[in-house]
Amino acid sequence: MDKFQNYKPLRNLLRKYNLRASLEDLWRYAQMLSKNLPMEHIWVNNEAVPISNFVYAWDIPIICRELILNATSEGMKRLKTWAEFSAVVRAVRQVDDAIAKDQAAEDVLMGLMPVVQQQFPWQRKHHLNELMRSLKIYSSPDVDALLVRETGIPARVWFFVGFAIAGAMAKEAGISANQSYEFVGITRAQSDQVYRRIATTFNELKTVTQSEQQYDDRWKFTLNPMLRWPLLSLIPGQPHLLHCPIPSYVLQRVSSGLYYEIVGAQGFGKPFGSAFEAYVGEVLHITFPQPQFTIQAEQRYRVGKDEKLTTDWILSDAQATVFLECKAKRMTPVGKVSADPEVLTKEVSDLAKAVVQVYKSIRDAKNGLTPWHPNGLPLYPVVLTLEDWYLFGPLVDLLRREVETRMGAAKLDISWLTEMPYSVLSCADFESVSPTMAHVGLGQFFERRFAGEESRWLFLDFAQKYFPEVYRATAHRVLFEDKWRSVFPQAVLPKSFEQNPVTG
């Protein structure tokens, strides 16, 4: 069957919808699903049921993209009522179901990979620590200098203006770009520059969206250009009036999204990697106090004529030692939507290289060649990633095979994969589970993790299952309150700061 035929009913339906009104309605549903507005209910079998039972947060960007492509200013329908909105939700589901029927059975498991990349970020609760992590990294002197060089905007301005926009978007579907932030020392030229870089016109957005659109099994996962331009000018003659159907995209754009402003800049790699490494060090020192724990930063050492570096951090207690390597590289946008084993193997090759790099450092340490010397305790290699790769199912196996291949090429003992099993852990998960590690001890935590099938679980799931009381008590701490106050001195900080602040 012609793949476009699966899509035509959705296209034809959305042509009846008014673009501006429907995007404003979509904003309201997005706010409900993010719990910024009261959830609406519908009657099902004489029972009031929340609409969140029928539509999910990750549906919103798909519907938004399709409205941009197909709705018109002349359309008479809108998404205001559940009947009109549910008709669109059903049409989206029907396209997805039709595409799935065309997939071969053997492709189904690999097809879960883009699903995980799409849905997991929405399923995890948005946490202030993710925003603070970005602020700390991008406001480090060398990275901030790159931002200014490439965009003309320092990190503090990006964050303040972005957060102000997101705050306004929590209350209204639109905002005027003619805002003044001079009361906090931000010039009009600076704030205008932020708006110019995160806003676009409808015609420009539609053109880019059309160029990205796919009609095969990638349709649902097609990159949404609103991640780059979350603010949209829809009103002719009034370009300063901007709509924002997905407010969370604004926060992403001015925090982790700054990566794409500087990733191609000359001299990007070293300062960005160093800033991430320094951030991890701060979290380590906050979480693992002396003298119970010892923390050793990266050090140089020589083996013959070769100068080498230890892993970025070495963390020890009386039970075990963790060799920790920080990696800031992200999965590419292509990798996030791919179910192709060759593409995904290429994606995880950098992670595999980092894992083997840790094992090489451990080999030198075991041979007494590094400033850290063996203590007879269990050793655990960990690669800590800035972005969550959501290693799941087949991706775990692809990574393992790539690690084994590289281990063989480096003449490393393959049995180490069993004796000293490695972990790949996102920084977000590490921030949440590291207090549990500190409470129960490194040896107990990692030994239990690698005792069985739990080694394939996500770290958060493992910690919640086996150390539930400790995890619940410590996982939701808020880091670096003092940094928040330095950026937002006039702002009222969230109540979570009062409940469990951690400064550093």
ABEGO torsion letter per residue (X at the ends): XBAAAAAAAAAAAAAABBAAAAAAAAAAAAAAAAGABBBBBBBBGGBBBBAAAABBAAAAAAAAAAAAAABBAABABBAABAAAAAAAAAAAAAAAAAAAAABBAAAAAAAAAAAAAAAAAAABBBBAAAAAAAAAAAABAAAAAAAAAAAGBBAAAAAAAAAAAAAAAAABABBBABBBAAAAGBBAAAAAAAAAAABBBAAAAAAAAAAABBABAAAAABBBAAAABABBBABBGBAABBBBABAAAAAAAABAAAAAAAAABBGAAAAAAAAAAAAAAAAAAAABBOAABBBBBBBBBBBEABBBBBBABBBBBAABBBBBBBBABBBBAAAAABABAAAAAAAAAAAAAAAAAAAAAAAAAAAGABABBBAGBBBBBBBBBABBAGBBEAAAAAAAAAAAAAAAAAGBBAAAAAABBBBBBBAAAAAAAAAAAAAAEAAAAAAAAAABAAAABBAAAAAAAABAAAAAAAAABBBGAAAAAAABAABBBBAAAAABBBBX
